[in-house]
Amino acid sequence: MKSIKIRFFKKNLKTLTIRGKQAFACANIEQALATRLISKNIKANYKIKPQNRSAIIRNLISSLRESGPYNIHRFDIESFFESINRDALFSKLMSDDRCSRQTLLLIYQLFEKIKSQGISGLPRGIGLSSTLSELALHDFDNSIKRERNIFFYARFVDDIILITAPDLQKGEVIELLQGNLKFDLKLHKIGKKISHHNISKATDKSDPTNATFEKFQYLGYDFSIFNSNARNETILGIPRRQLKVDICQEKVEKIKSRIIASFTNHLSTSFEPGSFDLLEMRIKALTGNYIINDPSTGISIKTGIYYNYFEKNNKTKCPLKDLDAMLRGLLFSKNHKLSSRIQAKIPIHRRHKLIGYTFTEGFYEARLHFFKHEDLKKIKEAWKK
């Protein structure tokens, strides 16, 4: 394909690391604007909508509460961004003829630059890669949703979940999914994101607290599906299954590590002006909620302990209380070395101030804090290590 006069992708993409994986960023503002334009055009021409985690979870909960029998299947796609066949994807764009010639030329330039840098598939970290990966699975999603024995289907990036008829077994589901995947994409065969559960019909037991349950994780939540119906809960006279939803343990451990990182960072910088103020902001952000602005859309998004996990409905053995206990222990316990170091550096009146921020209040009262953009960058610095 012939080149256009202005070449936006002369410079190599910047290399960086995101969550331990190699990722990339645009080299300059011109590349960033070009990729945004391409992404906008593809979304408009293929009617690709951004995935909504909250909507997926709400719809999943509604399906899981059905009292009839069903199977749950969870999968993910192997090396999602890195595995996509760029040549096949570009051929699709060309043959579909939905995008303008200018858009196709810009994609061609980008793909040539990616190839020259030895990057496999689509460069992780660039917004356009997310749009192109959604395009690669656009037909796949539609095909799976049309299947007769699939009651519910959702995908968030490479994380797939299905609720199927009870007679649709694991091997049949794998064959169905793999048979519809294109562009050299493959399902993972093993891993923590892969699980299968046979859910029996829920009964009206007199004591649902003693009912058995199946448990699985999806998009940061733990789901416990019981074999009994919830008391006094029906829709149009149809009973609803008992379901407990909570923050998954992996996310709880991540929050704990950020609490510790916040304190250890303060211990090493306590002599610097404003160190305690920064620690307080970090505790506020972890225990509460705040607003971030999406630079690509300008949309304000509320995030934090409530807004990230607002579908949580379990109050027994609540991990929020566990997090509060950990924070309290770090500030006042006499039994741990880290607690002793923290108490030596932070006076009692300041520790009482910090203990005023709790995860339970942050969640159940949706406590909202406001931070400047520069402060948010500083807050998150200690959590990247």
FENHU-V526739 format. One record per pair of residues at least 4 apart in sequence whose ideal C-beta (glycine too) atoms are under 7 Angstrom apart, sorted by sequence separation. I is the first residue (numbers start at 1). GAP is how many residues later the second one is. D is the distance in Angstrom with one decimal. If there is no record, write none. Layout:
i:gap:d
I:GAP:D
I:GAP:D
//
This chain:
i:gap:d
3:4:6.5
17:4:6.9
27:4:5.3
29:4:6.2
30:4:6.3
31:4:6.3
32:4:6.4
33:4:6.4
34:4:6.5
35:4:6.2
36:4:6.2
37:4:6.4
38:4:6.3
39:4:6.3
40:4:6.4
41:4:6.0
42:4:5.9
52:4:6.5
53:4:6.4
54:4:6.3
55:4:6.3
56:4:6.1
57:4:6.3
58:4:6.6
59:4:6.5
60:4:6.1
61:4:6.4
66:4:6.7
79:4:4.5
85:4:6.3
86:4:6.1
87:4:6.4
88:4:6.7
89:4:6.7
90:4:6.3
91:4:6.1
92:4:5.9
99:4:4.2
101:4:6.2
102:4:6.5
103:4:6.5
104:4:6.3
105:4:6.5
106:4:6.5
107:4:6.2
108:4:6.4
109:4:6.5
110:4:6.3
111:4:6.3
112:4:6.5
113:4:6.5
119:4:5.4
127:4:6.9
128:4:6.1
129:4:6.1
130:4:6.5
131:4:6.6
132:4:6.5
133:4:6.7
134:4:6.5
137:4:5.7
138:4:6.9
139:4:6.2
140:4:6.5
141:4:6.3
142:4:6.6
155:4:6.8
164:4:4.1
168:4:5.5
170:4:6.4
171:4:6.3
172:4:6.3
173:4:6.3
174:4:5.9
175:4:5.9
176:4:6.7
177:4:6.5
181:4:4.5
190:4:6.3
217:4:6.8
234:4:5.8
247:4:5.2
249:4:6.3
250:4:6.6
251:4:6.6
252:4:6.5
253:4:6.5
254:4:6.6
255:4:6.6
256:4:6.6
257:4:6.2
258:4:6.3
259:4:6.8
260:4:6.1
261:4:6.1
262:4:6.7
263:4:6.4
264:4:6.7
265:4:6.2
266:4:5.7
274:4:6.0
275:4:6.6
276:4:6.3
277:4:6.5
278:4:6.5
279:4:6.5
280:4:6.3
281:4:6.3
282:4:6.3
283:4:6.0
284:4:5.5
294:4:6.7
303:4:5.3
304:4:6.3
305:4:6.6
306:4:5.6
314:4:6.6
319:4:6.3
320:4:6.5
321:4:6.3
322:4:6.6
323:4:6.5
324:4:6.2
325:4:6.2
326:4:6.5
327:4:6.6
328:4:6.0
329:4:4.1
336:4:6.9
337:4:6.5
338:4:6.3
339:4:6.2
340:4:6.3
341:4:6.5
342:4:5.8
346:4:5.0
348:4:6.4
349:4:6.8
350:4:6.7
351:4:6.4
358:4:6.5
359:4:6.2
360:4:5.9
361:4:5.1
371:4:4.5
373:4:6.9
374:4:6.8
375:4:6.1
376:4:6.4
377:4:6.9
380:4:6.6
17:5:6.4
18:5:4.1
26:5:3.7
43:5:4.6
78:5:6.3
84:5:6.2
99:5:5.6
114:5:4.6
124:5:6.4
155:5:4.8
168:5:6.2
181:5:6.8
188:5:6.9
217:5:5.7
218:5:6.7
234:5:5.3
235:5:6.4
247:5:5.8
270:5:5.2
285:5:5.8
293:5:6.7
294:5:4.8
302:5:4.5
303:5:6.0
346:5:5.3
362:5:4.7
371:5:4.9
17:6:6.4
26:6:4.3
42:6:6.6
93:6:6.0
123:6:5.5
144:6:6.4
188:6:6.0
205:6:5.7
234:6:6.3
269:6:4.7
333:6:4.3
361:6:5.7
15:7:6.7
16:7:5.3
122:7:4.0
154:7:5.4
215:7:6.5
216:7:5.7
233:7:4.5
293:7:5.4
294:7:6.1
16:8:6.9
145:8:5.3
178:8:7.0
215:8:6.8
330:8:6.6
371:8:6.7
15:9:6.1
16:9:5.9
26:9:6.2
114:9:6.1
144:9:5.1
153:9:5.2
164:9:6.4
178:9:5.7
215:9:5.0
266:9:5.6
291:9:5.3
292:9:5.4
330:9:5.4
14:10:6.3
94:10:6.6
122:10:5.6
152:10:6.7
177:10:6.0
229:10:4.0
230:10:5.4
266:10:6.9
291:10:6.9
329:10:6.3
13:11:4.3
14:11:4.4
93:11:6.2
122:11:6.1
152:11:4.0
162:11:6.4
213:11:4.7
214:11:4.9
229:11:6.3
230:11:6.8
291:11:5.6
292:11:5.8
331:11:6.6
13:12:6.7
150:12:5.7
151:12:4.7
213:12:5.7
229:12:5.8
230:12:4.4
330:12:5.7
13:13:6.6
14:13:5.8
151:13:6.4
174:13:6.6
213:13:4.4
229:13:6.4
266:13:4.2
289:13:6.0
290:13:6.5
13:14:6.0
93:14:6.6
141:14:6.2
150:14:5.4
213:14:6.9
228:14:5.4
289:14:6.6
290:14:5.7
12:15:6.4
149:15:5.6
199:15:6.0
211:15:4.5
212:15:5.3
226:15:6.4
289:15:2.9
11:16:3.8
149:16:4.1
211:16:5.3
225:16:6.8
226:16:3.9
288:16:5.6
289:16:6.4
11:17:6.5
90:17:6.6
197:17:4.6
211:17:3.7
226:17:6.9
262:17:6.0
288:17:6.5
289:17:5.3
137:18:6.8
208:18:6.4
225:18:5.9
287:18:6.5
289:18:5.4
149:19:4.6
197:19:6.0
224:19:7.0
332:19:6.9
208:20:4.1
223:20:6.8
224:20:4.1
262:20:4.1
331:20:4.6
90:21:6.2
195:21:5.1
262:21:6.5
8:22:5.2
9:22:6.3
208:22:6.7
223:22:5.9
8:23:5.5
205:23:4.3
208:23:6.4
331:23:6.1
202:24:7.0
203:24:6.7
221:24:5.6
222:24:4.8
331:24:5.6
86:25:5.3
202:25:5.8
203:25:5.9
204:25:5.3
221:25:6.8
8:26:4.1
170:26:4.9
199:26:5.7
202:26:5.7
203:26:7.0
221:26:6.8
222:26:4.6
200:27:5.4
202:27:4.8
220:27:6.9
221:27:5.7
222:27:7.0
259:27:6.2
328:27:6.2
220:28:5.7
258:28:5.9
147:29:6.7
211:31:6.6
217:31:4.7
220:31:5.1
255:31:6.2
166:32:6.9
144:33:6.9
159:34:6.2
208:34:5.1
324:34:5.0
86:35:6.7
204:35:6.5
324:35:5.3
144:36:6.4
323:36:4.4
324:36:5.9
84:37:4.4
143:37:4.7
82:38:4.5
83:38:5.4
84:38:5.3
82:39:4.2
202:39:4.3
320:39:4.3
321:39:6.4
81:40:5.3
140:40:5.1
320:40:4.8
81:41:4.7
140:41:6.0
140:42:6.9
81:43:4.5
89:43:6.5
320:43:5.6
89:47:5.7
136:47:4.8
81:48:5.8
84:49:6.3
46:52:6.5
81:52:6.2
84:52:5.4
45:53:4.1
80:53:6.6
45:54:5.4
305:54:5.8
306:56:6.4
42:57:6.5
161:57:5.5
305:57:4.6
306:57:4.8
41:58:5.7
304:58:6.8
305:58:5.1
41:59:6.7
159:60:6.8
306:60:4.5
41:62:4.7
247:62:5.0
156:63:5.8
38:65:5.6
247:65:6.0
245:66:5.4
246:66:5.4
245:67:5.6
252:67:4.7
256:67:7.0
259:67:6.5
263:67:6.1
38:68:5.4
245:68:5.0
246:68:4.2
255:68:6.1
259:68:6.2
38:69:6.0
244:69:6.5
245:69:6.3
288:69:6.7
244:70:4.4
256:70:6.1
287:70:4.3
252:71:6.8
283:71:5.5
287:71:5.9
34:72:5.6
247:72:5.4
287:72:5.1
246:73:6.5
284:73:5.7
289:73:6.5
267:74:5.8
276:74:6.2
280:74:6.5
283:74:5.1
288:74:4.0
267:75:7.0
270:75:4.9
287:75:4.4
80:77:6.7
289:77:6.2
80:78:3.8
267:78:5.7
289:78:6.4
290:78:6.8
263:79:5.6
288:79:4.3
289:79:5.0
290:79:5.0
291:79:6.8
288:80:6.7
289:80:6.9
290:80:6.8
70:81:6.2
77:81:4.0
288:81:5.1
290:81:5.5
76:82:5.0
48:83:6.6
76:83:5.2
76:84:6.5
285:84:6.8
292:84:6.9
75:85:4.5
284:85:4.7
48:86:5.1
74:86:6.9
48:87:6.4
74:87:5.1
39:88:5.9
43:88:6.1
63:88:6.2
220:88:6.9
39:89:4.7
42:89:5.3
46:89:5.9
63:89:4.1
73:89:4.7
220:89:6.8
38:90:5.6
48:90:6.5
221:90:6.7
281:90:6.5
35:91:6.0
36:91:6.9
72:91:5.7
73:91:6.4
35:92:6.4
39:92:4.2
46:92:6.1
60:92:6.7
35:93:4.0
42:93:6.0
59:93:7.0
70:93:5.2
71:93:4.9
60:94:6.4
70:94:6.6
89:94:5.6
281:94:6.1
285:94:5.3
59:95:7.0
70:95:6.9
71:95:5.6
88:95:5.0
70:96:5.9
69:97:4.5
71:97:6.3
73:97:6.6
282:97:5.3
4:98:7.0
8:98:6.7
56:98:4.6
85:98:4.6
281:98:5.4
24:99:3.9
84:99:5.1
85:99:4.3
9:100:4.6
13:100:7.0
24:100:6.7
25:100:5.9
26:100:6.6
56:100:5.9
63:100:5.2
73:100:4.9
84:100:6.9
278:100:6.0
282:100:6.6
4:101:5.0
8:101:6.6
9:101:5.2
23:101:4.5
24:101:5.0
25:101:6.9
60:101:6.8
83:101:5.7
84:101:6.6
7:102:6.1
23:102:3.3
24:102:5.9
75:102:6.5
83:102:5.6
21:103:6.3
53:103:6.0
83:103:7.0
1:104:6.4
9:104:4.1
13:104:6.5
12:105:5.6
51:105:5.4
3:106:6.8
18:106:6.8
1:107:4.8
18:107:5.6
77:108:5.5
78:108:4.9
16:109:6.7
78:109:6.7
13:110:5.9
77:110:6.2
78:110:4.9
75:112:5.2
76:112:5.3
75:113:6.8
76:115:6.7
76:117:4.1
265:117:4.0
76:118:7.0
74:119:6.3
75:119:5.8
74:120:6.2
262:120:5.7
74:121:4.8
261:121:4.8
261:122:5.7
73:123:5.4
261:124:6.5
71:125:7.0
72:125:4.3
258:125:4.8
71:126:6.7
71:127:5.5
72:127:6.5
71:128:6.8
70:129:5.3
69:130:6.1
69:131:5.5
69:132:4.7
68:133:5.8
67:134:6.6
67:135:4.1
74:142:6.4
72:144:6.4
74:144:6.5
60:158:6.9
64:159:6.4
64:161:5.8
57:162:6.2
67:162:5.5
56:163:6.8
57:164:6.5
53:166:5.7
127:169:6.0
67:172:5.2
67:173:6.6
67:174:5.0
65:175:4.6
66:175:6.4
65:176:4.9
64:177:7.0
65:178:5.3
64:179:5.4
61:182:6.6
61:184:6.5
61:250:6.2
58:253:6.7
57:254:5.2
36:260:6.4
//
